[in-house]
């Protein structure tokens, strides 16, 4: 068995990505986030083959903040493999950067969600890894936390080993938590992770989980160096 690189994003451009545009206040997504997602170069640009997402105190529509959310939906999707993303996380209370995936064939939560990395500015040294499904939306058994001093000071590698019967998270290529399919996941409502998924990268501002925003900490700068995906081949 060998591993084949099937997605190798070094951000020469954004051809593999599309932008989500709008706000949670418009009912487009939940969590009561405070940002309006744009495609404006003030909020998202490529420099030196790195993706920069900038969250700003900048009124847009019904929101006082702007940011960016990109996804590969309609451009690239895959089933099973090893994902690795190298990123430097933003600092500041209210920042909520994420690297995550959703299934292509249903709406949330039936589609399933795999959060390769989530980070809250109020806890700068803590990394979160979570999976969600229709019957396990916020199940603590599907959540892992990793202490990572310096997460906002340098680039680190956030990984996912996604196989037919298990999902395992990695930080700097070290395993930090594994969820195995079992009798607790007997249906697609429990375990929708046998379908094709696409990637998302975003930085939310505030909301139910990220909490209070410190305006003096803005702008938040989130930098992604690369995204790579390998699959097993016989």
N, CA, C and O of each residue as an XYZ file, in Angstrom:
936
protein
N       0.847     -1.196      0.000
C       0.000      0.000      0.000
C       0.882      1.246      0.000
O       1.814      1.355      0.797
N       0.587      2.171     -0.886
C       1.310      3.436     -0.943
C       0.317      4.591     -0.831
O      -0.891      4.413     -0.988
N       0.858      5.779     -0.558
C       0.039      6.982     -0.446
C       0.307      7.880     -1.649
O       1.456      8.120     -2.020
N      -0.774      8.371     -2.251
C      -0.676      9.239     -3.424
C      -1.207     10.620     -3.068
O      -2.292     10.749     -2.502
N      -0.437     11.653     -3.400
C      -0.856     13.033     -3.162
C      -1.901     13.420     -4.205
O      -1.610     13.449     -5.400
N      -3.138     13.723     -3.742
C      -4.227     14.027     -4.676
C      -4.646     15.493     -4.657
O      -5.384     15.936     -5.537
N      -4.182     16.249     -3.662
C      -4.511     17.674     -3.565
C      -3.316     18.356     -2.949
O      -2.899     18.007     -1.844
N      -2.757     19.328     -3.651
C      -1.515     19.951     -3.209
C      -1.634     21.458     -3.413
O      -1.203     21.993     -4.435
N      -2.214     22.126     -2.443
C      -2.533     23.547     -2.551
C      -1.447     24.382     -1.881
O      -1.283     24.364     -0.661
N      -0.702     25.122     -2.726
C       0.306     26.054     -2.238
C      -0.066     27.497     -2.574
O       0.770     28.396     -2.484
N      -1.315     27.711     -2.958
C      -1.889     29.039     -3.111
C      -1.113     29.927     -4.088
O      -0.741     31.057     -3.771
N      -0.882     29.378     -5.286
C      -0.446     30.249     -6.373
C      -1.593     31.174     -6.771
O      -1.380     32.288     -7.249
N      -2.821     30.681     -6.562
C      -4.045     31.448     -6.818
C      -5.153     30.801     -6.000
O      -4.895     29.946     -5.154
N      -6.382     31.214     -6.259
C      -7.527     30.655     -5.526
C      -8.452     29.867     -6.448
O      -9.661     29.825     -6.226
N      -7.888     29.245     -7.482
C      -8.710     28.551     -8.465
C      -9.453     27.351     -7.881
O     -10.487     26.950     -8.416
N      -8.949     26.779     -6.806
C      -9.592     25.601     -6.207
C     -10.670     25.962     -5.193
O     -11.254     25.075     -4.570
N     -10.941     27.256     -5.023
C     -11.793     27.702     -3.935
C     -12.885     28.648     -4.425
O     -12.728     29.349     -5.424
N     -13.999     28.644     -3.688
C     -15.058     29.633     -3.883
C     -15.345     30.286     -2.534
O     -15.072     29.714     -1.479
N     -15.898     31.490     -2.590
C     -16.177     32.249     -1.379
C     -17.628     32.060     -0.948
O     -18.540     32.064     -1.775
N     -17.828     31.894      0.360
C     -19.148     32.112      0.942
C     -19.291     33.607      1.198
O     -18.374     34.252      1.706
N     -20.443     34.145      0.842
C     -20.696     35.573      1.008
C     -21.942     35.750      1.867
O     -22.967     35.115      1.618
N     -21.856     36.616      2.880
C     -23.037     36.921      3.681
C     -22.761     36.792      5.164
O     -21.611     36.715      5.598
N     -23.848     36.771      5.938
C     -23.717     36.783      7.391
C     -24.684     35.816      8.041
O     -25.678     35.406      7.441
N     -24.379     35.462      9.269
C     -25.289     34.642     10.059
C     -26.592     35.349     10.347
O     -27.638     34.718     10.498
N     -26.521     36.665     10.422
C     -27.742     37.440     10.673
C     -28.742     37.283      9.533
O     -29.942     37.481      9.727
N     -28.253     36.926      8.345
C     -29.133     36.670      7.210
C     -29.690     35.254      7.225
O     -30.448     34.870      6.334
N     -29.313     34.476      8.242
C     -29.785     33.103      8.348
C     -29.013     32.121      7.500
O     -29.471     30.996      7.294
N     -27.829     32.521      6.990
C     -27.054     31.641      6.123
C     -26.317     30.567      6.911
O     -26.069     29.479      6.390
N     -25.965     30.858      8.162
C     -25.339     29.876      9.048
C     -25.593     30.279     10.491
O     -26.079     31.377     10.765
N     -25.262     29.389     11.401
C     -25.649     29.586     12.797
C     -24.560     30.185     13.655
O     -23.662     30.869     13.164
N     -24.654     29.916     14.950
C     -23.654     30.295     15.955
C     -23.663     31.770     16.335
O     -22.862     32.196     17.167
N     -24.568     32.567     15.731
C     -24.659     33.994     16.054
C     -23.323     34.719     15.888
O     -22.986     35.620     16.656
N     -22.577     34.308     14.874
C     -21.313     34.978     14.578
C     -21.576     36.426     14.169
O     -22.672     36.764     13.721
N     -20.565     37.274     14.326
C     -20.749     38.717     14.140
C     -20.157     39.245     12.843
O     -20.232     40.443     12.573
N     -19.567     38.361     12.032
C     -18.902     38.832     10.826
C     -19.790     38.743      9.590
O     -20.747     37.970      9.550
N     -19.460     39.535      8.598
C     -19.992     39.405      7.240
C     -18.859     38.870      6.385
O     -17.805     39.498      6.279
N     -19.073     37.702      5.770
C     -18.034     37.122      4.934
C     -18.046     37.775      3.553
O     -19.102     37.902      2.933
N     -16.867     38.191      3.070
C     -16.743     38.857      1.783
C     -15.681     38.154      0.934
O     -14.988     37.251      1.402
N     -15.570     38.588     -0.317
C     -14.458     38.190     -1.185
C     -13.523     39.363     -1.423
O     -12.683     39.325     -2.322
N     -13.669     40.395     -0.622
C     -12.873     41.609     -0.756
C     -11.406     41.312     -0.448
O     -11.120     40.619      0.529
N     -10.466     41.819     -1.258
C      -9.046     41.618     -0.954
C      -8.628     42.152      0.414
O      -7.585     41.751      0.932
N      -9.405     43.034      1.004
C      -9.095     43.467      2.363
C      -9.254     42.326      3.353
O      -8.636     42.328      4.417
N     -10.092     41.342      2.997
C     -10.373     40.226      3.895
C      -9.695     38.926      3.499
O      -9.559     38.020      4.321
N      -9.267     38.826      2.244
C      -8.654     37.578      1.797
C      -7.761     37.848      0.595
O      -8.192     38.452     -0.387
N      -6.514     37.396      0.679
C      -5.596     37.570     -0.443
C      -4.490     36.524     -0.349
O      -4.275     35.911      0.697
N      -3.799     36.337     -1.466
C      -2.645     35.451     -1.538
C      -1.390     36.301     -1.649
O      -1.305     37.217     -2.467
N      -0.413     35.974     -0.801
C       0.884     36.646     -0.849
C       1.967     35.611     -0.583
O       1.904     34.873      0.400
N       2.957     35.561     -1.463
C       4.086     34.622     -1.317
C       3.593     33.193     -1.116
O       4.094     32.462     -0.262
N       2.596     32.807     -1.923
C       2.041     31.452     -1.889
C       1.475     31.071     -0.527
O       1.540     29.910     -0.122
N       0.924     32.044      0.170
C       0.203     31.790      1.412
C      -1.140     32.509      1.363
O      -1.252     33.617      0.840
N      -2.155     31.852      1.921
C      -3.486     32.441      2.011
C      -3.604     33.232      3.301
O      -3.334     32.716      4.386
N      -4.011     34.495      3.173
C      -4.216     35.364      4.325
C      -5.709     35.675      4.443
O      -6.319     36.186      3.504
N      -6.284     35.367      5.594
C      -7.652     35.776      5.910
C      -7.568     36.823      7.009
O      -7.002     36.577      8.074
N      -8.136     37.994      6.741
C      -8.050     39.120      7.665
C      -9.463     39.479      8.143
O     -10.333     39.818      7.340
N      -9.672     39.401      9.437
C     -10.952     39.819     10.037
C     -10.798     41.242     10.552
O      -9.845     41.558     11.265
N     -11.757     42.104     10.178
C     -11.619     43.534     10.458
C     -12.847     44.095     11.163
O     -13.953     43.569     11.043
N     -12.624     45.153     11.884
C     -13.719     45.983     12.398
C     -14.129     46.887     11.244
O     -13.501     47.918     11.000
N     -15.183     46.497     10.536
C     -15.520     47.141      9.270
C     -16.972     46.812      8.949
O     -17.281     45.680      8.577
N     -17.850     47.772      9.086
C     -19.281     47.509      8.913
C     -19.591     47.092      7.486
O     -19.129     47.706      6.524
N     -20.388     46.025      7.371
C     -20.859     45.531      6.081
C     -22.251     44.967      6.280
O     -22.440     44.060      7.091
N     -23.216     45.480      5.562
C     -24.588     45.016      5.739
C     -25.048     45.236      7.161
O     -25.027     46.363      7.656
N     -25.464     44.171      7.826
C     -25.972     44.264      9.191
C     -24.901     43.896     10.216
O     -25.223     43.673     11.383
N     -23.633     43.829      9.802
C     -22.546     43.381     10.690
C     -21.515     44.487     10.896
O     -21.318     45.349     10.040
N     -20.869     44.438     12.051
C     -19.816     45.413     12.366
C     -18.425     44.893     12.038
O     -17.436     45.605     12.215
N     -18.344     43.639     11.555
C     -17.055     43.033     11.274
C     -17.114     42.328      9.916
O     -18.180     41.890      9.483
N     -15.961     42.225      9.251
C     -15.864     41.472      8.011
C     -14.752     40.435      8.131
O     -13.803     40.598      8.898
N     -14.897     39.368      7.354
C     -13.888     38.311      7.332
C     -14.079     37.532      6.034
O     -14.739     38.018      5.116
N     -13.507     36.324      5.947
C     -13.629     35.512      4.738
C     -13.799     34.047      5.087
O     -13.285     33.554      6.091
N     -14.546     33.365      4.214
C     -14.755     31.916      4.331
C     -14.680     31.319      2.933
O     -15.441     31.700      2.044
N     -13.754     30.378      2.745
C     -13.540     29.742      1.450
C     -13.842     28.257      1.544
O     -13.699     27.646      2.602
N     -14.268     27.681      0.409
C     -14.591     26.264      0.374
C     -14.275     25.693     -1.006
O     -14.164     26.431     -1.985
N     -14.134     24.369     -1.070
C     -13.857     23.703     -2.348
C     -15.119     23.083     -2.945
O     -15.015     22.326     -3.910
N     -16.287     23.368     -2.419
C     -17.537     22.803     -2.927
C     -17.690     23.140     -4.408
O     -17.600     24.301     -4.807
N     -17.924     22.107     -5.211
C     -18.042     22.288     -6.651
C     -16.717     22.290     -7.386
O     -16.683     22.247     -8.615
N     -15.616     22.339     -6.629
C     -14.280     22.331     -7.215
C     -13.518     21.046     -6.905
O     -12.834     20.486     -7.762
N     -13.654     20.591     -5.652
C     -12.909     19.412     -5.217
C     -13.617     18.784     -4.027
O     -14.012     19.477     -3.089
N     -13.773     17.469     -4.074
C     -14.299     16.691     -2.953
C     -13.610     15.330     -2.979
O     -13.102     14.908     -4.018
N     -13.594     14.655     -1.854
C     -12.888     13.385     -1.770
C     -13.498     12.539     -0.666
O     -14.282     13.029      0.146
N     -13.131     11.266     -0.642
C     -13.583     10.342      0.406
C     -12.393      9.546      0.903
O     -11.761      8.805      0.149
N     -12.094      9.712      2.192
C     -11.005      9.046      2.897
C      -9.639      9.611      2.461
O      -9.444     10.046      1.326
N      -8.721      9.579      3.417
C      -7.374     10.029      3.136
C      -6.753     10.699      4.351
O      -7.325     10.723      5.440
N      -5.567     11.241      4.125
C      -4.879     12.000      5.164
C      -4.792     13.447      4.709
O      -4.256     13.739      3.640
N      -5.324     14.354      5.527
C      -5.318     15.787      5.248
C      -4.303     16.448      6.177
O      -4.245     16.138      7.367
N      -3.503     17.361      5.623
C      -2.593     18.141      6.450
C      -2.637     19.598      6.011
O      -2.492     19.913      4.830
N      -2.839     20.476      6.982
C      -2.898     21.908      6.734
C      -1.887     22.592      7.641
O      -1.892     22.391      8.856
N      -1.023     23.397      7.046
C      -0.057     24.171      7.819
C      -0.601     25.584      7.969
O      -0.885     26.255      6.976
N      -0.746     26.039      9.221
C      -1.385     27.330      9.468
C      -0.787     28.019     10.681
O      -0.306     27.381     11.618
N      -0.832     29.331     10.633
C      -0.506     30.176     11.775
C      -1.783     30.883     12.194
O      -2.408     31.570     11.385
N      -2.171     30.722     13.439
C      -3.489     31.157     13.899
C      -3.463     32.603     14.391
O      -2.431     33.083     14.858
N      -4.591     33.291     14.288
C      -4.637     34.691     14.720
C      -4.672     34.822     16.239
O      -5.000     33.882     16.963
N      -4.327     36.006     16.683
C      -4.450     36.333     18.097
C      -5.616     37.299     18.280
O      -5.994     38.007     17.346
N      -6.182     37.326     19.484
C      -7.215     38.299     19.796
C      -8.505     37.677     20.271
O      -8.972     36.689     19.704
N      -9.082     38.250     21.311
C     -10.349     37.757     21.835
C     -11.463     37.957     20.811
O     -11.654     39.045     20.267
N     -12.183     36.873     20.570
C     -13.268     36.894     19.597
C     -12.916     36.249     18.281
O     -13.797     36.038     17.447
N     -11.634     35.924     18.065
C     -11.261     35.244     16.822
C     -11.620     33.763     16.911
O     -11.531     33.154     17.977
N     -12.028     33.193     15.776
C     -12.478     31.798     15.725
C     -12.094     31.196     14.368
O     -12.967     30.976     13.528
N     -10.805     30.926     14.139
C     -10.390     30.302     12.890
C     -10.689     28.807     12.897
O     -10.741     28.170     13.949
N     -10.883     28.266     11.703
C     -11.183     26.840     11.594
C     -10.691     26.285     10.267
O     -10.583     26.996      9.268
N     -10.395     24.988     10.291
C     -10.143     24.171      9.109
C     -11.096     22.997      9.238
O     -11.004     22.240     10.204
N     -12.019     22.823      8.281
C     -13.047     21.829      8.494
C     -13.565     21.274      7.180
O     -13.142     21.694      6.103
N     -14.501     20.309      7.284
C     -15.036     19.621      6.119
C     -16.519     19.337      6.330
O     -16.975     19.134      7.455
N     -17.269     19.328      5.216
C     -18.678     18.930      5.260
C     -18.986     18.040      4.062
O     -18.346     18.129      3.014
N     -19.995     17.170      4.249
C     -20.418     16.279      3.176
C     -21.140     17.021      2.070
O     -21.772     18.051      2.304
N     -21.041     16.485      0.858
C     -21.554     17.199     -0.311
C     -23.048     16.988     -0.548
O     -23.660     17.776     -1.268
N     -23.654     15.958      0.031
C     -24.973     15.532     -0.439
C     -26.147     15.894      0.449
O     -27.288     15.602      0.091
N     -25.913     16.517      1.590
C     -27.019     16.892      2.469
C     -26.715     18.239      3.108
O     -25.584     18.723      3.059
N     -27.733     18.835      3.706
C     -27.516     20.050      4.486
C     -27.075     19.660      5.898
O     -27.199     18.508      6.312
N     -26.561     20.648      6.619
C     -26.091     20.403      7.983
C     -27.289     20.201      8.912
O     -28.273     20.925      8.766
N     -27.260     19.253      9.863
C     -26.124     18.402     10.249
C     -26.071     17.030      9.580
O     -25.149     16.252      9.822
N     -27.090     16.727      8.714
C     -27.118     15.389      8.114
C     -25.897     15.120      7.253
O     -25.503     13.967      7.078
N     -25.293     16.176      6.712
C     -24.127     15.991      5.854
C     -22.910     15.526      6.628
O     -21.993     14.939      6.054
N     -22.894     15.789      7.946
C     -21.705     15.520      8.743
C     -20.721     16.671      8.674
O     -20.665     17.405      7.687
N     -19.953     16.815      9.731
C     -18.937     17.861      9.807
C     -17.724     17.304     10.533
O     -17.851     16.670     11.581
N     -16.553     17.545      9.971
C     -15.289     17.160     10.600
C     -14.471     18.426     10.790
O     -14.052     19.055      9.818
N     -14.243     18.799     12.043
C     -13.467     19.995     12.356
C     -12.025     19.583     12.624
O     -11.689     19.151     13.726
N     -11.182     19.720     11.616
C      -9.783     19.333     11.736
C      -9.081     20.202     12.769
O      -8.243     19.722     13.534
N      -9.430     21.482     12.785
C      -8.871     22.414     13.761
C      -9.854     23.536     14.003
O     -10.353     24.142     13.055
N     -10.141     23.824     15.269
C     -10.833     25.042     15.664
C     -10.039     25.679     16.807
O      -9.412     24.990     17.611
N     -10.084     26.990     16.854
C      -9.265     27.716     17.837
C     -10.035     28.948     18.283
O     -10.669     29.619     17.468
N      -9.981     29.241     19.562
C     -10.647     30.409     20.123
C      -9.597     31.371     20.652
O      -8.708     30.978     21.406
N      -9.703     32.636     20.254
C      -8.705     33.611     20.660
C      -8.575     33.770     22.156
O      -7.509     34.130     22.656
N      -9.652     33.504     22.874
C      -9.577     33.657     24.331
C      -8.758     32.547     24.989
O      -8.324     32.690     26.132
N      -8.547     31.435     24.266
C      -7.721     30.318     24.755
C      -6.618     30.068     23.744
O      -6.690     29.096     22.992
N      -5.595     30.920     23.701
C      -4.651     30.899     22.577
C      -3.827     29.633     22.440
O      -3.291     29.381     21.361
N      -3.701     28.824     23.483
C      -2.861     27.625     23.414
C      -3.663     26.329     23.324
O      -3.105     25.249     23.516
N      -4.953     26.417     23.038
C      -5.814     25.234     22.990
C      -6.332     25.032     21.569
O      -6.849     25.962     20.949
N      -6.187     23.801     21.056
C      -6.705     23.411     19.755
C      -7.861     22.432     19.973
O      -7.770     21.534     20.810
N      -8.939     22.607     19.222
C     -10.114     21.745     19.321
C     -10.265     20.930     18.036
O      -9.995     21.414     16.937
N     -10.706     19.671     18.206
C     -10.987     18.764     17.093
C     -12.344     18.117     17.391
O     -12.549     17.586     18.482
N     -13.265     18.160     16.430
C     -14.645     17.725     16.703
C     -15.227     17.077     15.449
O     -14.862     17.446     14.333
N     -16.131     16.110     15.631
C     -17.003     15.681     14.542
C     -18.447     15.884     14.974
O     -18.781     15.783     16.154
N     -19.307     16.176     13.980
C     -20.736     16.356     14.220
C     -21.512     15.515     13.215
O     -21.106     15.362     12.063
N     -22.631     14.977     13.674
C     -23.588     14.316     12.787
C     -24.979     14.606     13.315
O     -25.133     15.202     14.382
N     -25.992     14.187     12.573
C     -27.363     14.528     12.951
C     -27.715     14.031     14.343
O     -28.419     14.720     15.082
N     -27.243     12.856     14.712
C     -27.548     12.287     16.025
C     -26.455     12.533     17.061
O     -26.579     12.109     18.210
N     -25.396     13.211     16.659
C     -24.284     13.501     17.574
C     -23.773     14.912     17.290
O     -22.614     15.099     16.921
N     -24.645     15.894     17.465
C     -24.290     17.264     17.081
C     -23.194     17.822     17.977
O     -22.222     18.389     17.478
N     -23.329     17.676     19.262
C     -22.326     18.191     20.207
C     -22.021     17.135     21.256
O     -22.159     17.381     22.455
N     -21.613     15.972     20.807
C     -21.341     14.846     21.691
C     -19.921     14.990     22.239
O     -18.968     14.998     21.460
N     -19.755     15.105     23.570
C     -18.400     15.273     24.122
C     -17.482     14.099     23.817
O     -16.261     14.253     23.857
N     -18.034     12.937     23.515
C     -17.189     11.790     23.160
C     -16.500     12.004     21.818
O     -15.531     11.315     21.498
N     -17.000     12.961     21.030
C     -16.458     13.219     19.703
C     -15.620     14.495     19.667
O     -15.420     15.078     18.602
N     -15.135     14.926     20.821
C     -14.407     16.183     20.939
C     -13.064     15.951     21.621
O     -12.978     15.227     22.613
N     -12.028     16.562     21.088
C     -10.698     16.479     21.678
C     -10.114     17.883     21.803
O     -10.378     18.751     20.972
N      -9.325     18.093     22.842
C      -8.624     19.354     23.057
C      -7.145     19.056     23.215
O      -6.764     18.098     23.888
N      -6.311     19.880     22.591
C      -4.870     19.682     22.631
C      -4.195     20.981     23.043
O      -4.477     22.044     22.490
N      -3.299     20.882     24.024
C      -2.529     22.055     24.437
C      -1.373     22.270     23.459
O      -0.553     21.375     23.253
N      -1.313     23.457     22.860
C      -0.299     23.752     21.860
C       0.250     25.161     22.091
O      -0.171     26.101     21.417
N       1.173     25.320     23.025
C       1.778     26.637     23.245
C       2.416     27.163     21.963
O       3.123     26.438     21.262
N       2.158     28.425     21.671
C       2.734     29.022     20.467
C       1.919     28.829     19.213
O       2.416     29.084     18.116
N       0.674     28.383     19.339
C      -0.161     28.169     18.155
C      -0.347     29.444     17.339
O      -0.526     29.389     16.123
N      -0.306     30.587     18.009
C      -0.494     31.863     17.311
C       0.829     32.524     16.934
O       0.832     33.604     16.345
N       1.942     31.893     17.264
C       3.251     32.507     17.038
C       4.020     31.890     15.872
O       4.953     32.503     15.353
N       3.636     30.685     15.458
C       4.356     30.018     14.375
C       3.404     29.060     13.659
O       2.287     28.815     14.115
N       3.863     28.533     12.543
C       3.056     27.586     11.781
C       3.111     26.205     12.425
O       4.155     25.754     12.895
N       1.956     25.552     12.431
C       1.848     24.173     12.905
C       1.026     23.384     11.898
O       0.287     23.951     11.094
N       1.171     22.061     11.957
C       0.486     21.182     11.016
C      -0.712     20.530     11.710
O      -0.575     19.900     12.759
N      -1.872     20.694     11.109
C      -3.111     20.129     11.635
C      -3.570     19.032     10.678
O      -3.807     19.281      9.496
N      -3.691     17.816     11.206
C      -3.929     16.669     10.352
C      -5.176     15.884     10.685
O      -5.695     15.933     11.800
N      -5.645     15.152      9.674
C      -6.804     14.270      9.809
C      -6.521     12.991      9.040
O      -6.240     13.036      7.842
N      -6.593     11.848      9.718
C      -6.554     10.544      9.060
C      -7.972     10.010      9.046
O      -8.503      9.595     10.076
N      -8.583     10.024      7.863
C      -9.996      9.660      7.697
C     -10.043      8.340      6.945
O      -9.689      8.264      5.768
N     -10.486      7.305      7.641
C     -10.590      5.981      7.058
C     -12.020      5.470      7.171
O     -12.874      6.116      7.779
N     -12.271      4.319      6.588
C     -13.637      3.807      6.493
C     -14.316      3.673      7.847
O     -15.511      3.943      7.968
N     -13.578      3.263      8.857
C     -14.186      3.004     10.162
C     -13.609      3.842     11.290
O     -13.818      3.531     12.463
N     -12.883      4.904     10.948
C     -12.305      5.720     12.009
C     -11.927      7.101     11.496
O     -11.725      7.313     10.300
N     -11.838      8.031     12.441
C     -11.379      9.395     12.195
C     -10.370      9.715     13.291
O     -10.674      9.596     14.478
N      -9.159     10.126     12.884
C      -8.106     10.402     13.857
C      -7.492     11.768     13.563
O      -7.189     12.094     12.416
N      -7.316     12.557     14.617
C      -6.778     13.906     14.487
C      -5.301     13.938     14.881
O      -4.846     13.169     15.727
N      -4.564     14.857     14.239
C      -3.131     15.003     14.475
C      -2.777     16.478     14.641
O      -3.413     17.347     14.046
N      -1.762     16.751     15.451
C      -1.140     18.068     15.529
C       0.363     17.866     15.409
O       0.963     17.101     16.164
N       0.955     18.554     14.464
C       2.387     18.399     14.181
C       2.750     16.932     13.997
O       3.791     16.459     14.453
N       1.850     16.229     13.311
C       2.023     14.828     12.905
C       2.044     13.848     14.076
O       2.528     12.723     13.949
N       1.524     14.282     15.197
C       1.370     13.403     16.351
C      -0.117     13.187     16.608
O      -0.873     14.158     16.629
N      -0.565     11.937     16.805
C      -1.988     11.675     17.023
C      -2.465     12.244     18.357
O      -1.790     12.114     19.378
N      -3.651     12.882     18.331
C      -4.187     13.487     19.554
C      -5.570     12.959     19.927
O      -6.047     13.231     21.029
N      -6.221     12.217     19.047
C      -7.536     11.673     19.385
C      -8.121     10.899     18.226
O      -7.947     11.269     17.065
N      -8.826      9.805     18.553
C      -9.380      8.928     17.519
C     -10.811      8.551     17.866
O     -11.124      8.254     19.019
N     -11.684      8.564     16.851
C     -13.076      8.151     17.000
C     -13.296      6.974     16.062
O     -13.043      7.079     14.862
N     -13.760      5.862     16.597
C     -13.971      4.671     15.792
C     -15.456      4.416     15.602
O     -16.254      4.560     16.528
N     -15.805      4.035     14.387
C     -17.181      3.657     14.098
C     -17.500      2.386     14.881
O     -16.701      1.450     14.900
N     -18.669      2.350     15.528
C     -19.036      1.208     16.362
C     -20.545      1.069     16.352
O     -21.234      1.668     15.527
N     -21.051      0.266     17.286
C     -22.510      0.091     17.367
C     -23.216      1.396     17.702
O     -24.425      1.511     17.503
N     -22.473      2.387     18.211
C     -23.083      3.686     18.482
C     -23.350      4.483     17.214
O     -24.036      5.505     17.255
N     -22.814      4.026     16.092
C     -22.942      4.742     14.836
C     -23.510      3.797     13.780
O     -22.834      3.444     12.813
N     -24.749      3.399     13.982
C     -25.333      2.366     13.142
C     -26.005      2.844     11.887
O     -26.354      2.028     11.034
N     -26.202      4.151     11.736
C     -26.905      4.664     10.568
C     -26.169      5.868     10.006
O     -25.214      6.360     10.607
N     -26.620      6.337      8.852
C     -26.001      7.525      8.268
C     -26.308      8.769      9.084
O     -25.597      9.768      8.971
N     -27.359      8.732      9.910
C     -27.616      9.851     10.808
C     -26.540      9.922     11.897
O     -26.199     11.002     12.378
N     -26.018      8.767     12.271
C     -24.958      8.704     13.270
C     -23.587      8.941     12.649
O     -22.757      9.677     13.183
N     -23.374      8.293     11.498
C     -22.036      8.263     10.895
C     -22.167      8.556      9.393
O     -22.222      7.627      8.588
N     -22.217      9.821      9.016
C     -22.339     10.182      7.600
C     -20.983     10.296      6.906
O     -20.872     10.902      5.840
N     -19.956      9.710      7.520
C     -18.587      9.949      7.075
C     -18.091      8.911      6.072
O     -16.893      8.645      5.977
N     -19.034      8.327      5.322
C     -18.691      7.418      4.234
C     -19.077      8.022      2.891
O     -19.295      7.298      1.919
N     -19.161      9.330      2.837
C     -19.555     10.062      1.639
C     -18.413     10.993      1.247
O     -17.404     11.077      1.947
N     -18.575     11.679      0.143
C     -17.583     12.662     -0.280
C     -17.741     13.950      0.526
O     -18.856     14.389      0.809
N     -16.612     14.541      0.887
C     -16.586     15.772      1.670
C     -15.765     16.829      0.926
O     -14.904     16.515      0.104
N     -16.062     18.085      1.243
C     -15.270     19.199      0.724
C     -14.659     19.973      1.889
O     -15.059     19.800      3.041
N     -13.689     20.825      1.580
C     -12.926     21.565      2.583
C     -13.466     22.976      2.768
O     -14.004     23.576      1.837
N     -13.312     23.499      3.989
C     -13.607     24.897      4.288
C     -12.494     25.473      5.161
O     -11.941     24.784      6.018
N     -12.176     26.744      4.929
C     -11.244     27.493      5.757
C     -11.868     28.853      6.017
O     -12.263     29.543      5.078
N     -11.961     29.247      7.281
C     -12.579     30.538      7.589
C     -12.073     31.067      8.919
O     -11.428     30.356      9.691
N     -12.380     32.330      9.166
C     -12.177     32.913     10.492
C     -13.443     33.662     10.877
O     -13.742     34.724     10.330
N     -14.180     33.101     11.820
C     -15.372     33.765     12.345
C     -14.954     34.795     13.396
O     -13.832     34.783     13.903
N     -15.891     35.674     13.699
C     -15.660     36.711     14.713
C     -16.808     36.655     15.710
O     -17.965     36.860     15.345
N     -16.488     36.380     16.965
C     -17.511     36.324     18.003
C     -18.441     35.137     17.816
O     -18.087     34.144     17.179
N     -19.634     35.255     18.381
C     -20.603     34.171     18.285
C     -20.721     33.384     19.580
O     -20.083     33.698     20.584
N     -21.560     32.347     19.526
C     -21.893     31.591     20.730
C     -20.668     30.997     21.413
O     -20.603     30.952     22.642
N     -19.708     30.547     20.636
C     -18.550     29.858     21.210
C     -17.356     30.788     21.382
O     -16.677     30.740     22.408
N     -17.097     31.625     20.400
C     -15.917     32.506     20.479
C     -16.087     33.594     21.521
O     -15.103     34.060     22.095
N     -17.324     34.006     21.774
C     -17.597     34.926     22.868
C     -17.268     36.378     22.566
O     -17.325     36.823     21.419
N     -16.926     37.100     23.613
C     -16.751     38.543     23.536
C     -15.591     38.923     22.624
O     -14.544     38.275     22.624
N     -15.795     39.976     21.852
C     -14.799     40.464     20.904
C     -14.064     41.654     21.510
O     -14.686     42.576     22.037
N     -12.737     41.625     21.432
C     -11.926     42.765     21.864
C     -11.563     43.571     20.619
O     -10.659     43.197     19.872
N     -12.268     44.670     20.403
C     -12.048     45.441     19.183
C     -10.612     45.921     19.049
O     -10.112     46.058     17.933
N      -9.944     46.178     20.156
C      -8.566     46.647     20.099
C      -7.612     45.575     19.571
O      -6.492     45.886     19.168
N      -8.057     44.301     19.573
C      -7.215     43.214     19.085
C      -7.290     43.051     17.564
O      -6.454     42.368     16.972
N      -8.278     43.671     16.936
C      -8.421     43.543     15.500
C      -7.437     44.463     14.778
O      -7.012     45.472     15.340
N      -7.066     44.123     13.527
C      -7.540     42.977     12.750
C      -6.901     41.657     13.201
O      -5.793     41.632     13.737
N      -7.646     40.548     12.961
C      -7.124     39.206     13.175
C      -6.535     38.725     11.845
O      -7.165     38.874     10.798
N      -5.339     38.155     11.884
C      -4.723     37.635     10.662
C      -4.478     36.136     10.795
O      -3.784     35.680     11.704
N      -5.058     35.392      9.877
C      -5.007     33.936      9.845
C      -4.288     33.556      8.550
O      -4.727     33.943      7.468
N      -3.191     32.803      8.647
C      -2.360     32.503      7.486
C      -2.278     30.996      7.279
O      -1.953     30.250      8.202
N      -2.578     30.553      6.053
C      -2.495     29.140      5.708
C      -1.391     28.969      4.681
O      -1.418     29.591      3.620
N      -0.425     28.127      4.997
C       0.728     27.929      4.129
C       0.443     26.905      3.039
O       0.789     27.119      1.877
N      -0.185     25.797      3.408
C      -0.514     24.796      2.401
C      -1.635     23.897      2.896
O      -1.922     23.826      4.091
N      -2.260     23.212      1.944
C      -3.237     22.155      2.214
C      -2.860     20.967      1.338
O      -2.781     21.097      0.116
N      -2.625     19.811      1.954
C      -2.256     18.611      1.196
C      -3.157     17.454      1.602
O      -3.533     17.321      2.767
N      -3.495     16.629      0.634
C      -4.323     15.446      0.899
C      -3.723     14.257      0.167
O      -3.434     14.326     -1.028
N      -3.540     13.172      0.896
C      -3.060     11.912      0.332
C      -4.153     10.857      0.452
O      -4.971     10.900      1.371
N      -4.162      9.918     -0.476
C      -5.029      8.748     -0.386
C      -4.203      7.477     -0.574
O      -3.171      7.471     -1.245
N      -4.696      6.404      0.044
C      -4.040      5.112     -0.088
C      -4.313      4.526     -1.462
O      -5.442      4.564     -1.951
N      -3.285      3.990     -2.073
C      -3.418      3.324     -3.371
C      -2.677      1.991     -3.317
O      -1.575      1.900     -2.778
N      -3.292      0.979     -3.875
C      -2.673     -0.357     -3.908
C      -1.597     -0.371     -4.994
O      -0.943     -1.393     -5.202
